[in-house]
Amino acid sequence: PEEKGKGPLVMCVDTSSSMSGAPEMWAKGLAVALARLAAKDNRDMAIIPFSNAPGRTAFLKAGDSPQERRGQRNWDKLLREVISLRMNGGTNFELPLTEALTVIDEAPGLKQADIVFLTDGEASVSDRFKRLFQEHQEKQHISLFSVFVGSYFSQSALEAISDAVWDVRDLAGGDDIEEMFG
């Protein structure tokens, strides 16, 4: 299996109404930074914005450049489009995580991907989902890294299924991000 933090990347970015303001900016800024690191390291990635349901998944193929994607939107434009999405609504963790697993299963370049889950943590996951997700993680060698933004979160919802959990304030210097994913 790929070394944790060094394989393909699937990012789930919370765009629910509780993320308005600074938490949303932190999440999207971190998503842009991670996307740039993935591109620099020639890693495939997908971005899944979500609130109470997953939004349109954007795929960014390793090595793609504007020249290689004739007639398609270039990488930066696609990334800006995804990051500028605003979906509002509530938050559901199970649906975007299920979508992430589906994307990993179906996209050849995303096998054994790391999932980065960017959220304020205002939702929960059922015990049944935790069990099924952990089984899938083990079988497919998938890592989940959760990063919490904002000040109202309870880590317990994602701790049981995450390989690591961080508060964005602990990553604000940037060196930790480069070390984990660069």
C-alpha positions as semicolon CSV with decimal commas, in nm:
position;residue;x (nm);y (nm);z (nm)
1;P;0,000;0,000;0,000
2;E;0,092;0,365;-0,048
3;E;0,254;0,543;0,245
4;K;-0,012;0,732;0,443
5;G;-0,032;1,093;0,333
6;K;0,154;1,024;0,007
7;G;-0,099;0,847;-0,217
8;P;-0,390;0,972;-0,425
9;L;-0,614;1,220;-0,244
10;V;-0,991;1,255;-0,201
11;M;-1,098;1,572;-0,020
12;C;-1,443;1,616;0,133
13;V;-1,503;1,987;0,196
14;D;-1,792;2,089;0,425
15;T;-1,990;2,378;0,272
16;S;-2,290;2,365;0,508
17;S;-2,436;2,683;0,657
18;S;-2,258;2,627;0,991
19;M;-1,931;2,673;0,800
20;S;-2,011;3,033;0,698
21;G;-1,734;3,284;0,748
22;A;-1,391;3,193;0,883
23;P;-1,444;2,813;0,907
24;E;-1,539;2,793;0,539
25;M;-1,238;3,005;0,439
26;W;-1,003;2,787;0,646
27;A;-1,146;2,469;0,494
28;K;-1,131;2,596;0,139
29;G;-0,785;2,747;0,187
30;L;-0,656;2,417;0,321
31;A;-0,824;2,236;0,032
32;V;-0,645;2,463;-0,218
33;A;-0,310;2,409;-0,040
34;L;-0,353;2,031;-0,039
35;A;-0,462;2,031;-0,404
36;R;-0,150;2,224;-0,500
37;L;0,069;1,979;-0,304
38;A;-0,104;1,687;-0,478
39;A;-0,048;1,846;-0,819
40;K;0,317;1,917;-0,737
41;D;0,365;1,551;-0,637
42;N;0,179;1,426;-0,946
43;R;-0,099;1,263;-0,740
44;D;-0,453;1,200;-0,865
45;M;-0,725;1,363;-0,658
46;A;-1,096;1,427;-0,627
47;I;-1,280;1,702;-0,442
48;I;-1,626;1,638;-0,295
49;P;-1,805;1,945;-0,154
50;F;-2,086;1,854;0,084
51;S;-2,353;1,974;0,323
52;N;-2,650;1,746;0,384
53;A;-2,559;1,569;0,056
54;P;-2,245;1,546;-0,155
55;G;-2,209;1,801;-0,435
56;R;-2,058;1,744;-0,779
57;T;-1,726;1,561;-0,751
58;A;-1,437;1,716;-0,942
59;F;-1,152;1,494;-1,054
60;L;-0,801;1,625;-1,110
61;K;-0,575;1,377;-1,286
62;A;-0,206;1,358;-1,201
63;G;0,007;1,521;-1,466
64;D;-0,281;1,707;-1,629
65;S;-0,183;2,042;-1,768
66;P;-0,382;2,284;-1,984
67;Q;-0,198;2,143;-2,289
68;E;-0,292;1,785;-2,200
69;R;-0,656;1,877;-2,144
70;R;-0,728;2,050;-2,477
71;G;-1,082;2,182;-2,487
72;Q;-1,133;2,126;-2,113
73;R;-1,119;2,370;-1,826
74;N;-0,770;2,406;-1,688
75;W;-0,677;2,282;-1,343
76;D;-0,684;2,618;-1,162
77;K;-1,021;2,716;-1,308
78;L;-1,175;2,381;-1,209
79;L;-1,034;2,409;-0,858
80;R;-1,166;2,766;-0,819
81;E;-1,510;2,652;-0,935
82;V;-1,528;2,371;-0,680
83;I;-1,395;2,578;-0,394
84;S;-1,639;2,862;-0,467
85;L;-1,941;2,633;-0,432
86;R;-2,185;2,731;-0,160
87;M;-2,446;2,470;-0,081
88;N;-2,585;2,582;0,255
89;G;-2,812;2,343;0,444
90;G;-2,733;2,097;0,718
91;T;-2,444;1,855;0,750
92;N;-2,431;1,482;0,688
93;F;-2,097;1,302;0,725
94;E;-2,208;0,959;0,608
95;L;-2,313;1,060;0,255
96;P;-1,986;1,232;0,150
97;L;-1,776;0,958;0,310
98;T;-1,980;0,697;0,123
99;E;-1,929;0,900;-0,197
100;A;-1,555;0,912;-0,125
101;L;-1,543;0,532;-0,092
102;T;-1,740;0,496;-0,418
103;V;-1,506;0,734;-0,601
104;I;-1,203;0,543;-0,469
105;D;-1,353;0,210;-0,577
106;E;-1,448;0,333;-0,925
107;A;-1,161;0,564;-1,027
108;P;-0,849;0,365;-1,119
109;G;-0,610;0,646;-1,020
110;L;-0,759;0,676;-0,671
111;K;-0,703;0,325;-0,537
112;Q;-0,572;0,330;-0,178
113;A;-0,638;0,704;-0,156
114;D;-0,610;0,918;0,152
115;I;-0,940;1,087;0,240
116;V;-0,907;1,434;0,392
117;F;-1,229;1,544;0,561
118;L;-1,251;1,921;0,623
119;T;-1,542;2,019;0,852
120;D;-1,656;2,208;1,159
121;G;-1,772;1,872;1,296
122;E;-2,138;1,959;1,345
123;A;-2,281;1,616;1,257
124;S;-2,252;1,256;1,364
125;V;-2,204;0,907;1,222
126;S;-2,400;0,600;1,326
127;D;-2,234;0,299;1,488
128;R;-2,339;0,090;1,187
129;F;-2,171;0,334;0,948
130;K;-1,853;0,341;1,161
131;R;-1,834;-0,037;1,145
132;L;-1,891;-0,053;0,767
133;F;-1,650;0,233;0,698
134;Q;-1,375;0,073;0,909
135;E;-1,420;-0,258;0,726
136;H;-1,384;-0,078;0,394
137;Q;-1,078;0,114;0,519
138;E;-0,904;-0,207;0,620
139;K;-0,991;-0,400;0,307
140;Q;-0,895;-0,120;0,066
141;H;-0,601;0,031;0,264
142;I;-0,770;0,371;0,285
143;S;-0,671;0,639;0,536
144;L;-0,902;0,910;0,671
145;F;-0,755;1,234;0,801
146;S;-1,007;1,471;0,961
147;V;-0,934;1,841;1,002
148;F;-1,172;2,047;1,214
149;V;-1,224;2,418;1,157
150;G;-1,429;2,650;1,375
151;S;-1,483;2,641;1,746
152;Y;-1,798;2,434;1,796
153;F;-1,684;2,087;1,704
154;S;-1,693;1,762;1,893
155;Q;-1,418;1,534;1,767
156;S;-1,594;1,219;1,882
157;A;-1,807;1,186;1,566
158;L;-1,506;1,116;1,341
159;E;-1,236;1,006;1,585
160;A;-1,337;0,638;1,572
161;I;-1,288;0,615;1,195
162;S;-1,004;0,866;1,140
163;D;-0,639;0,771;1,123
164;A;-0,561;1,119;1,256
165;V;-0,764;1,420;1,371
166;W;-0,642;1,779;1,378
167;D;-0,775;2,119;1,468
168;V;-0,693;2,364;1,186
169;R;-0,539;2,600;1,442
170;D;-0,270;2,337;1,502
171;L;-0,189;2,341;1,129
172;A;-0,188;2,718;1,081
173;G;0,190;2,737;1,037
174;G;0,179;2,526;0,722
175;D;0,485;2,314;0,802
176;D;0,270;2,032;0,943
177;I;0,060;2,025;0,625
178;E;0,367;1,992;0,403
179;E;0,506;1,720;0,630
180;M;0,179;1,520;0,634
181;F;0,079;1,543;0,270
182;G;0,371;1,692;0,073
